[in-house]
């Protein structure tokens, strides 16, 4: 019975932690989406994996503009 209680508790804690991280990721991903649409960032520029996924989704939809940072780096190389 103790083992069952431990497994149930562990499962509940895991579920709560995963839900909490998804709740916090929403705000930063929304900012990333706005920045990608404005051309201020791209999937290569952002740090967090959730934000990279968001940037890729926006780019796949065709709503993304060319990133200012990456565009400036390409101009410097030429």
Rosetta constraint file for C-alpha pairs under 8 A:
AtomPair CA 1 CA 5 HARMONIC 6.27 0.50
AtomPair CA 2 CA 6 HARMONIC 6.21 0.50
AtomPair CA 3 CA 7 HARMONIC 6.22 0.50
AtomPair CA 4 CA 8 HARMONIC 6.17 0.50
AtomPair CA 5 CA 9 HARMONIC 6.04 0.50
AtomPair CA 6 CA 10 HARMONIC 6.01 0.50
AtomPair CA 7 CA 11 HARMONIC 6.06 0.50
AtomPair CA 8 CA 12 HARMONIC 6.19 0.50
AtomPair CA 9 CA 13 HARMONIC 6.15 0.50
AtomPair CA 10 CA 14 HARMONIC 6.14 0.50
AtomPair CA 11 CA 15 HARMONIC 6.22 0.50
AtomPair CA 12 CA 16 HARMONIC 6.17 0.50
AtomPair CA 13 CA 17 HARMONIC 6.14 0.50
AtomPair CA 14 CA 18 HARMONIC 6.20 0.50
AtomPair CA 15 CA 19 HARMONIC 6.21 0.50
AtomPair CA 16 CA 20 HARMONIC 6.06 0.50
AtomPair CA 17 CA 21 HARMONIC 6.25 0.50
AtomPair CA 18 CA 22 HARMONIC 6.36 0.50
AtomPair CA 19 CA 23 HARMONIC 6.22 0.50
AtomPair CA 20 CA 24 HARMONIC 6.45 0.50
AtomPair CA 21 CA 25 HARMONIC 6.16 0.50
AtomPair CA 22 CA 26 HARMONIC 6.59 0.50
AtomPair CA 24 CA 28 HARMONIC 7.68 0.50
AtomPair CA 25 CA 29 HARMONIC 6.10 0.50
AtomPair CA 25 CA 50 HARMONIC 7.11 0.50
AtomPair CA 26 CA 30 HARMONIC 6.12 0.50
AtomPair CA 27 CA 31 HARMONIC 6.46 0.50
AtomPair CA 28 CA 32 HARMONIC 6.19 0.50
AtomPair CA 28 CA 51 HARMONIC 7.19 0.50
AtomPair CA 29 CA 33 HARMONIC 6.05 0.50
AtomPair CA 29 CA 50 HARMONIC 6.91 0.50
AtomPair CA 29 CA 51 HARMONIC 5.09 0.50
AtomPair CA 29 CA 54 HARMONIC 6.40 0.50
AtomPair CA 30 CA 34 HARMONIC 6.33 0.50
AtomPair CA 31 CA 35 HARMONIC 6.17 0.50
AtomPair CA 32 CA 36 HARMONIC 6.06 0.50
AtomPair CA 32 CA 41 HARMONIC 7.33 0.50
AtomPair CA 32 CA 46 HARMONIC 7.82 0.50
AtomPair CA 32 CA 51 HARMONIC 6.22 0.50
AtomPair CA 32 CA 54 HARMONIC 7.29 0.50
AtomPair CA 32 CA 55 HARMONIC 6.82 0.50
AtomPair CA 33 CA 37 HARMONIC 6.22 0.50
AtomPair CA 33 CA 51 HARMONIC 7.98 0.50
AtomPair CA 33 CA 54 HARMONIC 6.42 0.50
AtomPair CA 33 CA 55 HARMONIC 6.15 0.50
AtomPair CA 33 CA 58 HARMONIC 6.87 0.50
AtomPair CA 34 CA 38 HARMONIC 6.19 0.50
AtomPair CA 35 CA 39 HARMONIC 6.06 0.50
AtomPair CA 35 CA 40 HARMONIC 4.99 0.50
AtomPair CA 35 CA 41 HARMONIC 5.53 0.50
AtomPair CA 36 CA 40 HARMONIC 5.83 0.50
AtomPair CA 36 CA 41 HARMONIC 4.92 0.50
AtomPair CA 36 CA 42 HARMONIC 5.58 0.50
AtomPair CA 36 CA 55 HARMONIC 6.30 0.50
AtomPair CA 36 CA 58 HARMONIC 7.29 0.50
AtomPair CA 36 CA 59 HARMONIC 7.95 0.50
AtomPair CA 36 CA 64 HARMONIC 5.50 0.50
AtomPair CA 36 CA 65 HARMONIC 6.70 0.50
AtomPair CA 36 CA 67 HARMONIC 7.31 0.50
AtomPair CA 37 CA 58 HARMONIC 7.40 0.50
AtomPair CA 37 CA 63 HARMONIC 5.93 0.50
AtomPair CA 37 CA 64 HARMONIC 4.55 0.50
AtomPair CA 37 CA 65 HARMONIC 5.83 0.50
AtomPair CA 38 CA 64 HARMONIC 7.20 0.50
AtomPair CA 38 CA 65 HARMONIC 6.30 0.50
AtomPair CA 39 CA 64 HARMONIC 6.58 0.50
AtomPair CA 39 CA 65 HARMONIC 4.57 0.50
AtomPair CA 39 CA 66 HARMONIC 5.31 0.50
AtomPair CA 39 CA 67 HARMONIC 4.59 0.50
AtomPair CA 39 CA 68 HARMONIC 6.02 0.50
AtomPair CA 40 CA 67 HARMONIC 5.41 0.50
AtomPair CA 40 CA 68 HARMONIC 5.52 0.50
AtomPair CA 40 CA 69 HARMONIC 7.16 0.50
AtomPair CA 41 CA 45 HARMONIC 5.85 0.50
AtomPair CA 41 CA 46 HARMONIC 6.87 0.50
AtomPair CA 41 CA 67 HARMONIC 5.22 0.50
AtomPair CA 41 CA 68 HARMONIC 7.00 0.50
AtomPair CA 41 CA 69 HARMONIC 7.12 0.50
AtomPair CA 42 CA 46 HARMONIC 6.56 0.50
AtomPair CA 42 CA 52 HARMONIC 7.80 0.50
AtomPair CA 42 CA 55 HARMONIC 5.97 0.50
AtomPair CA 42 CA 56 HARMONIC 7.89 0.50
AtomPair CA 42 CA 66 HARMONIC 7.91 0.50
AtomPair CA 42 CA 67 HARMONIC 5.75 0.50
AtomPair CA 43 CA 51 HARMONIC 7.63 0.50
AtomPair CA 43 CA 52 HARMONIC 4.79 0.50
AtomPair CA 43 CA 53 HARMONIC 7.45 0.50
AtomPair CA 43 CA 55 HARMONIC 5.07 0.50
AtomPair CA 43 CA 56 HARMONIC 5.94 0.50
AtomPair CA 44 CA 52 HARMONIC 7.44 0.50
AtomPair CA 45 CA 69 HARMONIC 7.89 0.50
AtomPair CA 45 CA 70 HARMONIC 7.93 0.50
AtomPair CA 46 CA 51 HARMONIC 6.50 0.50
AtomPair CA 46 CA 52 HARMONIC 6.09 0.50
AtomPair CA 47 CA 51 HARMONIC 7.21 0.50
AtomPair CA 47 CA 52 HARMONIC 7.15 0.50
AtomPair CA 48 CA 52 HARMONIC 6.29 0.50
AtomPair CA 49 CA 53 HARMONIC 6.21 0.50
AtomPair CA 50 CA 54 HARMONIC 6.33 0.50
AtomPair CA 51 CA 55 HARMONIC 6.12 0.50
AtomPair CA 52 CA 56 HARMONIC 6.17 0.50
AtomPair CA 53 CA 57 HARMONIC 6.24 0.50
AtomPair CA 54 CA 58 HARMONIC 6.33 0.50
AtomPair CA 55 CA 59 HARMONIC 6.17 0.50
AtomPair CA 56 CA 60 HARMONIC 6.01 0.50
AtomPair CA 57 CA 61 HARMONIC 6.32 0.50
AtomPair CA 58 CA 62 HARMONIC 6.55 0.50
AtomPair CA 58 CA 63 HARMONIC 5.74 0.50
AtomPair CA 58 CA 64 HARMONIC 5.95 0.50
AtomPair CA 59 CA 63 HARMONIC 5.95 0.50
AtomPair CA 59 CA 64 HARMONIC 4.96 0.50
AtomPair CA 66 CA 70 HARMONIC 7.91 0.50
AtomPair CA 66 CA 71 HARMONIC 6.82 0.50
AtomPair CA 67 CA 71 HARMONIC 5.82 0.50
AtomPair CA 68 CA 72 HARMONIC 6.04 0.50
AtomPair CA 69 CA 73 HARMONIC 6.39 0.50
AtomPair CA 70 CA 74 HARMONIC 6.29 0.50
AtomPair CA 71 CA 75 HARMONIC 6.34 0.50
AtomPair CA 72 CA 76 HARMONIC 6.31 0.50
AtomPair CA 73 CA 77 HARMONIC 6.41 0.50
AtomPair CA 74 CA 78 HARMONIC 6.62 0.50
